[in-house]
Amino acid sequence: MGDYYRGREEGRGGGKGGGGGGRRSQKRRHREDDDEDKEYRRSRPYEREDLASRLRRDTISIAESPLTKIEDTINLIANTFASNYDNEELRNTFLNTLLSLVVEQPFKIPFLAAAVLVINSQNPEAGKLILDEFGKAAQAYLTEGFLTSAKLVLRFLAGLQGMVEGDGLYLVLGSIVDQAAGYLVVEEVGLALDLVWIALITVPYILASPKSDSSFASELLKKTSSITEVKHRMQSLLSPFTGGYAPYDARAQGTHNARILQLSLESYLGSEPSKPFHGVGCLPRPYESFLPELEGATKHPMPEITLPSDYPVDKSSIMPNVYFSVFADPNVEVRAFQTVPPPLELASTLFRDAIVDTIDTLDCNRLVVSRFLIEIDCYFSPNAFIKRAVPFDRVIETAGPEGSTWKPEDVAVDAIFSQLYKLPGPNHKLVYYHSILTELCKLAPAAVAPSLGRAIRFMYKNLESMDTELIYRFVDWFSHHLSNFGFTWKWAEWNENLTLPDVHPKKAFILGALEKEIRLSFATRIKGTIPDPYKELISEAKEKEQPHFKYDSEDEPFCNEAKEVLHAVADKKEDAEVDAILAKIVELAKESGVADPLFVARDAYVTAICHIGAKSLSHVLSCIERCKEKLLAIGNESLDARRQIVGSVLSYWEDQPGIGANVVDKLLNYSIVTPLSVVEWVLHDAGNKALSHTHAWEMVSTTINKVNTRVRQMVAARQVMSINDYTEEQLAVYAQTLNAAEIEQGVLLSAVTDALTAMSDSSDEMNGGIDVESKAWMQWWAKGWLRAFSRKFGVAEGTVVEQPVADGGPSTRLDPDDMDTM
């Protein structure tokens, strides 16, 4: 598959040079090259594409070109395979290609299924072979725990329902639902909802097949209704909006996708759709041109698919997907149309499921994914979408009274954002979704750019009700996206929010976005891209190439000695010489009556390292590596010493705190500072206002993720060790190490919970002297952080339980349901 796509992009460039000679010599050279090529072609035998390769090419490109009639392609594929069925190479090539397309390019499944239906009408033996092979594939994927691939194979089999005897696939789906009910009994809600999703999302494709019978679907929905009503224990923390508010249909707020699909199917089966492209009507029916041939085709028994007694998946990590949309406007009556299907419209789920599966399965090539998404109108019913790139204010005019107002670019963008803002986390790195949106803008700027603009305005408008973690993701994507397009945005739209307190979510977003943009470029350039009212947000200090070394000022105590430390470290002096200067600072500090003389010495040393390494990340890493032993010794002096190292780094990088957060992360990797010291500095030393800063979130979130990931990996490794040949002594040592990691995790949980609970308390005296509005927003940030990190710890542990505390103090219990009110 990769060779196919690479081949379409290769051969566009030329060689270097071309500067010598005039036009006539260039023409002569080109003619000579052409003559040589013609002679070469005459001298070699004509290489004809073999039948198997041609069939493979035709199958791969099915439905991709709107200029080619899909009926012609289906007929060509069916005739080639059916008439050459005895060719083993062709048969194997086609089966392998068919399976690869089904699990890698879900958009094409209805068209591939139609081709197989026609094959069966021409050659029943060939049709039965394909049916049996895909039955085996479904069995294998289910047994191995590849549930997404199993779902896609079942979807393909749903398209073949017309060539299957009896109830066909409904029996398999019924068994899956029964098994899901069994997992509910043992409280494996995540896996149960996943299995129900697989069954329910297959039903519409059966209803869109030549053999559609809604009675079986209704019976299946009766069995799934009670299952989809169950809520996962973490579900209250997975909603993208807090406080019970959502800027779309309230029934979709905090509701997992399986429940939405259940309600959508019940609505569709209970009444006729208002328009032909609603519900199952949005799915393509390429087989309709062949109905006369299909009516008398041979039918085959459904291959036996035995469900495994258990699935080899990490059940504790399976979380329900909660609905999120940037275009589902509840006030549809105001403008009388929507550019995406509403949440409880079945087409919404069908569109989004196919898009998400394409994004997940083709993550190796964002360019191919982007091309598929920009052309999604080729893969659904011809009347399901309005034409691409129709301006928002001309949608009604273009669609007419009975036409669709769903914009294909809006549907694609909406699905991408649903994954980018998925909680507790997306299936891929965030930058992958960033890159897809960037590529979409490059492929079709006139269509996608306005959609992204509306999405940005939607999210900015609803910042006050958005989950805190998603606000930081929004900042990251927004700044990254602008960096790919010259940092241009209509900032003037938000001028009125510049007077808000810095801790207000909208003002914090503006400050965070500008800070991120500076990290991606430099302050002077960013200052030139924003209106005058925003320029004062970028101080002159941010425009400096390197921060000022504070001990250069004669007003700074012990400045001369600190300069000596700087020169000694820069000149790579021996540790003994550096220690002597630091000891001198300690003595002078004692004589001056400083409460903590070691504090001054530590600050001078860490600040010197930061200044020496300020030119680039490689410089600071080199300096940290060289001074590692001394830094470890300083950190081991006390718990406060480690917190001070963090503080000294952030103090030096005060005007570019994102760089300081990055340096602290490197110190954490070297174990110079501990996770607890990083978290405590942010939550205790940086002050309540820090919670609205992007660098503070990065520091705490990255640190906690590292601790949780380490525990999770050690637990997984212990399970592997238990079934391999390890001695009891080795297992005991490993158990002690794991226990220490879990204790560290528990201490971190307790520290985060206690600090954020205190900060969110309205009676907290630390907020004294702050205006009422700012105080309220600081408490709002604290509650948002508490909600976000209870989710992170809950996911990491698989269950939110009492956490062990190293000092023997009281343990802390976080109940996700208690957090729902925040």
BATOR-499941 format. One record per residue (C-alpha): residue in three letters; x, y, z. Coordinates in steps of 0.05 Angstrom, whole numbers, padded with zeros to 5 digits, always signed. Layout:
BEGIN
alaXYZ;...
% end
This chain:
BEGIN
met+00000+00000+00000;gly+00056+00048+00017;asp+00091+00036-00050;tyr+00026+00053-00086;tyr+00020+00121-00052;arg+00094+00136-00056;gly+00094+00122-00130;arg+00042+00176-00141;glu+00086+00228-00107;glu+00154+00210-00135;gly+00185+00234-00199;arg+00164+00307-00192;gly+00232+00337-00180;gly+00291+00349-00226;gly+00366+00350-00219;lys+00407+00407-00192;gly+00441+00459-00236;gly+00415+00479-00304;gly+00450+00546-00302;gly+00498+00538-00361;gly+00482+00546-00435;gly+00429+00584-00472;arg+00358+00566-00494;arg+00381+00534-00559;ser+00431+00488-00525;gln+00379+00468-00474;lys+00329+00450-00529;arg+00383+00410-00565;arg+00402+00373-00502;his+00329+00357-00489;arg+00320+00331-00560;glu+00382+00288-00552;asp+00355+00259-00487;asp+00288+00244-00521;asp+00324+00208-00577;glu+00363+00166-00527;asp+00299+00149-00490;lys+00265+00128-00555;glu+00324+00084-00574;tyr+00323+00052-00504;arg+00249+00038-00509;arg+00257+00006-00578;ser+00314-00038-00554;arg+00278-00067-00493;pro+00219-00115-00496;tyr+00150-00085-00482;glu+00133-00097-00408;arg+00059-00110-00402;glu+00025-00104-00334;asp+00003-00172-00311;leu-00071-00185-00296;ala-00061-00192-00221;ser-00026-00125-00215;arg-00078-00091-00257;leu-00134-00120-00215;arg-00098-00097-00152;arg-00090-00027-00180;asp-00163-00022-00200;thr-00185-00048-00131;ile-00141+00001-00093;ser-00166+00061-00132;ile-00240+00043-00126;ala-00286+00104-00115;glu-00226+00152-00113;ser-00241+00189-00178;pro-00309+00225-00186;leu-00295+00225-00261;thr-00300+00149-00265;lys-00369+00117-00258;ile-00367+00071-00198;glu-00410+00020-00234;asp-00356+00012-00288;thr-00302+00001-00236;ile-00343-00050-00198;asn-00360-00086-00263;leu-00287-00087-00285;ile-00263-00115-00218;ala-00319-00167-00215;asn-00309-00191-00286;thr-00234-00196-00279;phe-00235-00236-00214;ala-00295-00281-00231;ser-00269-00300-00300;asn-00197-00312-00276;tyr-00215-00345-00210;asp-00172-00406-00226;asn-00109-00362-00229;glu-00079-00374-00160;glu-00033-00314-00161;leu-00090-00268-00181;arg-00136-00299-00129;asn-00087-00290-00072;thr-00068-00220-00094;phe-00141-00198-00095;leu-00158-00229-00027;asn-00097-00196+00006;thr-00113-00129-00026;leu-00185-00134-00006;leu-00169-00148+00067;ser-00117-00092+00069;leu-00166-00042+00041;val-00221-00062+00089;val-00178-00052+00151;glu-00139+00008+00126;gln-00188+00049+00083;pro-00257+00043+00115;phe-00288+00093+00067;lys-00284+00042+00011;ile-00318-00016+00047;pro-00388-00006+00016;phe-00358-00004-00054;leu-00314-00065-00042;ala-00374-00103-00015;ala-00414-00085-00077;ala-00358-00113-00121;val-00360-00178-00082;leu-00436-00183-00090;val-00427-00177-00165;ile-00371-00229-00164;asn-00417-00277-00127;ser-00471-00267-00179;gln-00421-00286-00234;asn-00382-00340-00197;pro-00414-00367-00133;glu-00351-00407-00116;ala-00310-00343-00117;gly-00362-00307-00074;lys-00362-00363-00022;leu-00286-00362-00018;ile-00285-00288-00003;leu-00341-00296+00049;asp-00304-00353+00084;glu-00237-00316+00083;phe-00267-00255+00116;gly-00302-00299+00167;lys-00233-00326+00185;ala-00205-00255+00188;ala-00260-00233+00235;gln-00246-00293+00279;ala-00172-00279+00281;tyr-00179-00205+00298;leu-00229-00219+00354;thr-00185-00274+00383;glu-00123-00229+00381;gly-00159-00170+00411;phe-00155-00124+00350;leu-00225-00097+00360;thr-00222-00040+00309;ser-00200-00087+00253;ala-00253-00137+00274;lys-00306-00082+00271;leu-00285-00063+00200;val-00286-00135+00176;leu-00355-00144+00206;arg-00376-00080+00169;phe-00352-00111+00104;leu-00391-00175+00120;ala-00452-00131+00134;gly-00447-00107+00062;leu-00449-00179+00040;gln-00513-00194+00078;gly-00549-00200+00011;met-00510-00263-00007;val-00518-00297+00061;glu-00571-00346+00081;gly-00619-00334+00139;asp-00605-00282+00192;gly-00533-00278+00171;leu-00491-00229+00211;tyr-00546-00213+00262;leu-00530-00278+00298;val-00458-00258+00307;leu-00478-00188+00331;gly-00527-00218+00380;ser-00471-00262+00409;ile-00426-00200+00417;val-00481-00163+00454;asp-00492-00223+00500;gln-00418-00225+00515;ala-00419-00150+00530;ala-00474-00161+00581;gly-00429-00213+00614;tyr-00372-00163+00621;leu-00420-00115+00656;val-00431-00167+00710;val-00356-00166+00726;glu-00355-00090+00720;glu-00313-00086+00657;val-00355-00028+00632;gly-00304-00002+00582;leu-00298-00067+00544;ala-00373-00079+00548;leu-00387-00012+00515;asp-00334-00025+00462;leu-00367-00091+00443;val-00436-00059+00441;trp-00407-00004+00397;ile-00380-00057+00348;ala-00449-00089+00344;leu-00490-00026+00337;ile-00445+00010+00287;thr-00451-00052+00241;val-00527-00049+00240;pro-00534+00012+00194;tyr-00490-00022+00141;ile-00536-00083+00143;leu-00596-00037+00135;ala-00562-00005+00075;ser-00548-00073+00043;pro-00592-00107-00010;lys-00622-00150+00045;ser-00645-00101+00098;asp-00693-00124+00152;ser-00705-00075+00208;ser-00740-00126+00252;phe-00675-00160+00271;ala-00644-00092+00285;ser-00701-00073+00331;glu-00692-00138+00371;leu-00618-00124+00377;leu-00631-00053+00402;lys-00676-00081+00457;lys-00618-00122+00482;thr-00568-00065+00480;ser-00612-00011+00511;ser-00597-00029+00584;ile-00522-00037+00569;thr-00514+00031+00537;glu-00549+00064+00596;val-00492+00043+00641;lys-00441+00097+00657;his-00367+00084+00664;arg-00339+00103+00733;met-00295+00156+00700;gln-00348+00183+00654;ser-00363+00245+00695;leu-00290+00266+00685;leu-00290+00253+00610;ser-00339+00308+00589;pro-00304+00364+00550;phe-00349+00415+00584;thr-00360+00423+00659;gly-00417+00442+00703;gly-00469+00405+00662;tyr-00462+00456+00606;ala-00452+00440+00532;pro-00461+00487+00473;tyr-00502+00434+00436;asp-00558+00384+00448;ala-00560+00372+00524;arg-00573+00297+00512;ala-00503+00292+00483;gln-00469+00328+00540;gly-00424+00278+00576;thr-00456+00220+00539;his-00413+00165+00511;asn-00417+00149+00437;ala-00449+00080+00447;arg-00510+00112+00481;ile-00515+00165+00427;leu-00513+00111+00373;gln-00567+00072+00410;leu-00613+00133+00412;ser-00598+00150+00340;leu-00616+00081+00316;glu-00679+00079+00357;ser-00700+00146+00328;tyr-00685+00123+00257;leu-00723+00058+00263;gly-00780+00090+00300;ser-00798+00141+00246;glu-00785+00156+00174;pro-00726+00203+00163;ser-00746+00274+00143;lys-00698+00274+00084;pro-00671+00217+00041;phe-00599+00229+00061;his-00614+00226+00136;gly-00600+00163+00176;val-00577+00103+00135;gly-00594+00144+00072;cys-00525+00177+00077;leu-00490+00111+00062;pro-00475+00095-00011;arg-00511+00039-00047;pro-00466+00024-00107;tyr-00499-00044-00115;glu-00565-00015-00138;ser-00544-00014-00212;phe-00534-00090-00207;leu-00598-00109-00171;pro-00627-00151-00229;glu-00563-00193-00228;leu-00562-00200-00153;glu-00633-00224-00144;gly-00620-00293-00170;ala-00549-00300-00142;thr-00530-00360-00099;lys-00533-00350-00024;his-00483-00381+00024;pro-00485-00399+00098;met-00453-00348+00144;pro-00383-00370+00165;glu-00380-00392+00238;ile-00348-00338+00282;thr-00334-00362+00353;leu-00323-00306+00403;pro-00263-00315+00449;ser-00277-00328+00522;asp-00234-00267+00539;tyr-00200-00212+00499;pro-00125-00200+00507;val-00132-00125+00518;asp-00118-00079+00577;lys-00189-00073+00601;ser-00173-00021+00654;ser-00148+00028+00602;ile-00211+00025+00557;met-00250+00089+00566;pro-00315+00109+00532;asn-00313+00162+00479;val-00354+00223+00499;tyr-00385+00266+00446;phe-00351+00332+00427;ser-00366+00379+00369;val-00346+00449+00348;phe-00403+00458+00298;ala-00465+00425+00329;asp-00503+00489+00343;pro-00564+00481+00389;asn-00594+00546+00363;val-00608+00517+00295;glu-00675+00552+00292;val-00640+00619+00290;arg-00607+00606+00223;ala-00649+00546+00200;phe-00591+00501+00181;gln-00531+00463+00208;thr-00466+00449+00171;val-00457+00382+00207;pro-00509+00331+00228;pro-00536+00341+00299;pro-00510+00293+00353;leu-00570+00247+00352;glu-00575+00243+00277;leu-00549+00174+00256;ala-00510+00204+00198;ser-00467+00242+00248;thr-00442+00178+00280;leu-00432+00142+00213;phe-00391+00200+00184;arg-00349+00208+00246;asp-00336+00133+00256;ala-00309+00125+00185;ile-00266+00187+00191;val-00236+00168+00258;asp-00221+00097+00234;thr-00185+00126+00173;ile-00144+00173+00217;asp-00126+00116+00264;thr-00108+00063+00213;leu-00069+00108+00165;asp-00029+00144+00218;cys+00035+00127+00179;asn+00018+00178+00125;arg-00017+00243+00143;leu-00017+00265+00070;val-00060+00206+00048;val-00106+00216+00108;ser-00115+00289+00089;arg-00131+00272+00017;phe-00184+00222+00039;leu-00216+00272+00087;ile-00220+00328+00037;glu-00255+00280-00011;ile-00304+00247+00038;asp-00363+00267-00005;cys-00338+00216-00056;tyr-00350+00159-00008;phe-00421+00172+00016;ser-00489+00182-00016;pro-00485+00233-00073;asn-00536+00278-00040;ala-00509+00273+00031;phe-00465+00336+00026;ile-00468+00404-00004;lys-00413+00422-00054;arg-00344+00435-00024;ala-00321+00505-00006;val-00390+00536-00007;pro-00386+00600+00035;phe-00423+00596+00101;asp-00471+00653+00082;arg-00490+00619+00017;val-00506+00549+00044;ile-00582+00557+00042;glu-00580+00589-00026;thr-00537+00533-00054;ala-00572+00475-00019;gly-00643+00494-00036;pro-00704+00476+00007;glu-00694+00400+00004;gly-00619+00394-00006;ser-00566+00378+00047;thr-00532+00435+00084;trp-00477+00390+00112;lys-00409+00416+00090;pro-00359+00359+00078;glu-00301+00401+00104;asp-00339+00417+00168;val-00354+00344+00180;ala-00281+00326+00171;val-00255+00382+00215;asp-00306+00367+00268;ala-00285+00294+00272;ile-00211+00314+00277;phe-00225+00361+00335;ser-00266+00306+00369;gln-00201+00266+00372;leu-00155+00324+00387;tyr-00198+00341+00448;lys-00213+00270+00468;leu-00208+00255+00542;pro-00170+00226+00577;gly-00125+00227+00516;pro-00125+00217+00440;asn-00103+00153+00406;his-00042+00187+00376;lys+00005+00243+00392;leu-00028+00311+00390;val+00019+00336+00336;tyr-00009+00283+00289;tyr-00077+00316+00290;his-00043+00384+00284;ser-00009+00361+00221;ile-00073+00334+00190;leu-00108+00401+00199;thr-00047+00436+00169;glu-00047+00390+00108;leu-00122+00400+00098;cys-00111+00475+00097;lys-00056+00467+00045;leu-00098+00420+00002;ala-00161+00462+00002;pro-00150+00529+00035;ala-00214+00561+00008;ala-00255+00505+00039;val-00219+00488+00104;ala-00193+00555+00128;pro-00262+00585+00140;ser-00283+00522+00177;leu-00223+00526+00222;gly-00238+00599+00235;arg-00308+00582+00259;ala-00281+00525+00302;ile-00231+00572+00335;arg-00285+00623+00350;phe-00330+00569+00379;met-00276+00544+00426;tyr-00254+00613+00447;lys-00326+00632+00461;asn-00336+00572+00507;leu-00269+00574+00544;glu-00303+00588+00611;ser-00340+00522+00609;met-00286+00479+00576;asp-00246+00427+00613;thr-00180+00457+00636;glu-00136+00407+00600;leu-00172+00421+00535;ile-00157+00496+00542;tyr-00083+00481+00542;arg-00091+00434+00483;phe-00127+00490+00447;val-00069+00538+00461;asp-00019+00487+00435;trp-00057+00473+00370;phe-00076+00546+00357;ser-00004+00571+00363;his+00024+00512+00324;his-00026+00521+00268;leu-00012+00596+00262;ser+00062+00582+00258;asn+00050+00544+00193;phe+00013+00602+00162;gly+00054+00664+00179;phe+00024+00674+00249;thr-00035+00711+00219;trp-00101+00715+00256;lys-00156+00767+00265;trp-00134+00787+00334;ala-00177+00850+00333;glu-00239+00807+00345;trp-00215+00796+00416;asn-00194+00867+00433;glu-00249+00875+00485;asn-00220+00818+00526;leu-00152+00853+00536;thr-00181+00890+00595;leu-00199+00825+00631;pro-00156+00800+00690;asp-00096+00758+00668;val-00127+00697+00702;his-00192+00701+00662;pro-00193+00641+00614;lys-00199+00685+00552;lys-00142+00731+00572;ala-00101+00672+00595;phe-00112+00640+00527;ile-00086+00702+00491;leu-00025+00706+00536;gly-00011+00632+00529;ala-00019+00632+00453;leu+00030+00691+00446;glu+00079+00657+00492;lys+00076+00593+00451;glu+00084+00632+00386;ile+00147+00664+00414;arg+00174+00595+00430;leu+00160+00574+00359;ser+00192+00636+00329;phe+00219+00697+00365;ala+00188+00756+00400;thr+00205+00811+00350;arg+00172+00773+00293;ile+00109+00757+00333;lys+00104+00829+00354;gly+00101+00848+00281;thr+00041+00803+00268;ile-00006+00829+00322;pro-00046+00894+00327;asp-00020+00951+00370;pro-00064+00936+00431;tyr-00031+00868+00437;lys+00041+00891+00430;glu+00045+00913+00502;leu+00034+00840+00522;ile+00103+00825+00495;ser+00153+00860+00539;glu+00221+00885+00517;ala+00253+00832+00561;lys+00221+00777+00518;glu+00255+00807+00456;lys+00325+00797+00484;glu+00364+00739+00454;gln+00389+00719+00523;pro+00362+00735+00592;his+00401+00783+00636;phe+00448+00752+00687;lys+00420+00783+00750;tyr+00487+00783+00786;asp+00515+00831+00735;ser+00477+00884+00774;glu+00518+00915+00830;asp+00455+00921+00871;glu+00449+00845+00876;pro+00479+00817+00940;phe+00542+00775+00931;cys+00545+00795+00857;asn+00621+00791+00853;glu+00625+00721+00881;ala+00568+00698+00836;lys+00607+00725+00776;glu+00666+00683+00799;val+00621+00622+00800;leu+00598+00639+00729;his+00669+00645+00703;ala+00692+00582+00739;val+00636+00540+00710;ala+00645+00570+00641;asp+00720+00557+00643;lys+00707+00485+00666;lys+00745+00493+00730;glu+00752+00435+00779;asp+00696+00423+00827;ala+00741+00439+00885;glu+00752+00510+00859;val+00677+00520+00848;asp+00663+00492+00918;ala+00711+00542+00948;ile+00675+00601+00916;leu+00607+00574+00938;ala+00634+00564+01009;lys+00656+00637+01008;ile+00585+00658+00988;val+00557+00618+01046;glu+00604+00651+01096;leu+00588+00721+01071;ala+00514+00705+01074;lys+00521+00682+01146;glu+00558+00746+01164;ser+00502+00786+01130;gly+00449+00751+01172;val+00417+00714+01115;ala+00368+00662+01144;asp+00390+00607+01095;pro+00461+00620+01069;leu+00460+00556+01027;phe+00401+00585+00989;val+00445+00641+00962;ala+00500+00594+00940;arg+00453+00546+00906;asp+00419+00603+00869;ala+00485+00630+00844;tyr+00508+00562+00818;val+00442+00543+00783;thr+00435+00613+00753;ala+00506+00609+00726;ile+00490+00542+00692;cys+00426+00571+00662;his+00464+00632+00635;ile+00520+00590+00605;gly+00469+00544+00571;ala+00422+00599+00549;lys+00443+00598+00476;ser+00408+00533+00459;leu+00380+00469+00488;ser+00444+00432+00468;his+00485+00483+00506;val+00445+00475+00570;leu+00445+00399+00564;ser+00520+00398+00556;cys+00528+00443+00617;ile+00480+00401+00659;glu+00516+00337+00638;arg+00584+00367+00658;cys+00558+00393+00725;lys+00512+00334+00739;glu+00548+00308+00801;lys+00550+00376+00834;leu+00477+00389+00818;leu+00459+00321+00847;ala+00497+00338+00910;ile+00461+00405+00916;gly+00393+00371+00906;asn+00408+00319+00959;glu+00419+00372+01012;ser+00345+00375+01027;leu+00275+00373+00997;asp+00274+00449+00996;ala+00340+00449+00957;arg+00308+00412+00899;arg+00250+00461+00899;gln+00299+00518+00899;ile+00334+00490+00837;val+00268+00491+00801;gly+00255+00562+00826;ser+00324+00587+00805;val+00314+00560+00734;leu+00245+00592+00727;ser+00271+00656+00758;tyr+00326+00661+00705;trp+00276+00646+00649;glu+00223+00691+00679;asp+00208+00725+00613;gln+00209+00660+00573;pro+00181+00610+00623;gly+00167+00557+00570;ile+00242+00549+00561;gly+00251+00545+00636;ala+00198+00490+00640;asn+00237+00452+00586;val+00302+00458+00626;val+00267+00433+00689;asp+00242+00373+00649;lys+00314+00357+00630;leu+00336+00363+00703;leu+00280+00314+00721;asn+00307+00265+00670;tyr+00375+00269+00703;ser+00341+00258+00772;ile+00371+00324+00796;val+00302+00345+00817;thr+00245+00298+00836;pro+00173+00296+00811;leu+00150+00319+00880;ser+00196+00380+00880;val+00171+00402+00811;val+00098+00395+00831;glu+00108+00429+00898;trp+00144+00488+00868;val+00087+00501+00819;leu+00031+00491+00870;his+00064+00525+00930;asp+00120+00572+00908;ala+00094+00598+00841;gly+00028+00624+00869;asn-00044+00615+00850;lys-00038+00657+00787;ala+00010+00606+00758;leu-00048+00558+00746;ser-00070+00599+00686;his+00000+00596+00655;thr+00014+00545+00601;his+00085+00530+00626;ala+00058+00513+00696;trp+00010+00462+00666;glu+00066+00433+00623;met+00111+00424+00684;val+00059+00389+00727;ser+00025+00349+00672;thr+00090+00324+00642;thr+00117+00305+00710;ile+00055+00267+00730;asn+00051+00232+00663;lys+00122+00207+00671;val+00107+00179+00740;asn+00042+00146+00718;thr+00074+00118+00655;arg+00131+00088+00696;val+00083+00053+00743;arg+00040+00029+00686;gln+00100+00000+00648;met+00127-00034+00711;val+00059-00066+00724;ala+00057-00092+00652;ala+00129-00117+00658;arg+00112-00154+00723;gln+00057-00192+00687;val+00107-00214+00634;met+00159-00233+00686;ser+00109-00276+00723;ile+00102-00323+00663;asn+00176-00326+00647;asp+00234-00359+00681;tyr+00253-00310+00736;thr+00276-00331+00805;glu+00237-00315+00867;glu+00292-00269+00889;gln+00289-00229+00824;leu+00214-00223+00829;ala+00219-00200+00901;val+00269-00145+00883;tyr+00224-00122+00826;ala+00164-00122+00872;gln+00201-00076+00920;thr+00219-00029+00863;leu+00147-00027+00839;asn+00122-00015+00909;ala+00169+00044+00916;ala+00144+00073+00850;glu+00072+00065+00872;ile+00088+00100+00938;glu+00119+00157+00900;gln+00057+00161+00857;gly+00013+00162+00919;val+00054+00217+00951;leu+00048+00258+00887;leu-00028+00247+00885;ser-00034+00269+00957;ala+00009+00331+00945;val-00031+00352+00883;thr-00099+00339+00916;asp-00082+00375+00981;ala-00052+00436+00947;leu-00107+00445+00895;thr-00162+00434+00946;ala-00132+00489+00989;met-00125+00535+00929;ser-00197+00524+00908;asp-00223+00540+00978;ser-00256+00608+00980;ser-00230+00620+01050;asp-00158+00610+01030;glu-00118+00668+01060;met-00066+00663+01005;asn-00115+00701+00961;gly-00114+00762+01006;gly-00104+00829+00972;ile-00131+00803+00905;asp-00193+00832+00872;val-00256+00791+00877;glu-00260+00773+00803;ser-00188+00749+00799;lys-00197+00710+00863;ala-00258+00675+00834;trp-00221+00656+00770;met-00160+00630+00809;gln-00207+00584+00847;trp-00238+00565+00780;trp-00169+00544+00754;ala-00154+00505+00817;lys-00219+00466+00811;gly-00204+00453+00737;trp-00134+00428+00753;leu-00162+00383+00808;arg-00212+00354+00759;ala-00159+00342+00706;phe-00108+00309+00752;ser-00158+00266+00787;arg-00174+00240+00717;lys-00100+00228+00702;phe-00089+00190+00767;gly-00154+00152+00760;val-00135+00129+00690;ala-00065+00110+00710;glu-00087+00067+00767;gly-00145+00034+00730;thr-00187+00050+00791;val-00187+00109+00838;val-00165+00079+00904;glu-00134+00102+00968;gln-00063+00122+00954;pro-00004+00103+01000;val+00032+00162+01032;ala+00105+00156+01049;asp+00104+00194+01115;gly+00048+00151+01143;gly-00002+00208+01140;pro-00075+00201+01121;ser-00088+00175+01052;thr-00129+00211+01000;arg-00188+00184+00962;leu-00212+00216+00898;asp-00283+00200+00876;pro-00296+00220+00803;asp-00369+00231+00818;asp-00352+00284+00869;met-00313+00322+00816;asp-00372+00328+00770;thr-00396+00391+00804;met-00332+00429+00789;
% end
